[in-house]
Amino acid sequence: MASVAENLARVRERIAVAAGRAGRDVGGVRLVAVSKTHPASAVREALAAGQREFGESRVQEALPKIAEAGDGPEWHFIGHLQTNKVRKAVGRFALFHGVDNEGLAAALNRVAGEFGMVARVLLEVNVSGEGTKFGFAPEGVEGVLEGLLQMPFLRVEGLMAMAPYSEDPESARPVFAGLRELRDRLAGATGAALPELSMGMSGDFEQGIAEGATIVRVGAAVFGERARGGGE
Ligand SMILES: *Cc1c(COP(=O)(O)O)cnc(C)c1O
């Protein structure tokens, strides 16, 4: 089995090739290594290989790992945060990718305000309308965004999407293109910059980059396959 360092080198190379093919600067694509279900020792191995940003999708799994991994990593929350976990999560994660309801956004704003911080978030959008029950409907997100932009301790930095599972990575392209077009439209309509597009996982990050991803969330291709059912 390849080491984490070897896997990382391969993923970084693929990111560079995909960026080059899209005529993009590779510096415009950040790799979040998704360490869910993997131990802190795997995180430390990746850190030693120069990886700094890590993604977790469950608060109760992430907090001990964050403590154990120590200084160095920047943590991203990529899952669906339950509102009752917000108080434990604010301050621990640099960016919340999967914000998919207004109640969660309001809770993040409220707790961040109490803590004297700003919660940085991406709104998850269900672009394809299939494959997942999560995410705002594309038609509804402009109205939601208008409200969130009024929240003083919340900063919406962009959008996130997952493509429905498919054997063919190219089938993700229209989903990712749709997310980029939606971002452009929302930025035009609201004046918010929305620079970040979090789209692409192990199976489709090259397609994400081709369509403008600024962040790809890659787990299995970095840390190896997970046991089935873990971490969602
Ligand atoms: C698990 C997960 C990933 C990483 O998936 P891989 O297929 O292992 O790369 C990315 N994004 C989210 C939201 C996830 O839950």
The ligand as a Gaussian input file, in Angstrom:
#p B3LYP/6-31G(d) Opt

LIG

0 1
 C      -16.010000      11.993000       2.943000
 C      -16.202000      13.273000       2.223000
 C      -15.283000      13.704000       1.247000
 C      -14.097000      12.875000       0.792000
 O      -14.529000      11.770000       0.061000
 P      -13.493000      10.822000      -0.717000
 O      -14.326000      10.139000      -1.707000
 O      -12.901000       9.924000       0.308000
 O      -12.453000      11.707000      -1.321000
 C      -15.496000      14.929000       0.656000
 N      -16.549000      15.702000       0.996000
 C      -17.442000      15.324000       1.921000
 C      -18.567000      16.229000       2.246000
 C      -17.307000      14.101000       2.557000
 O      -18.212000      13.736000       3.479000

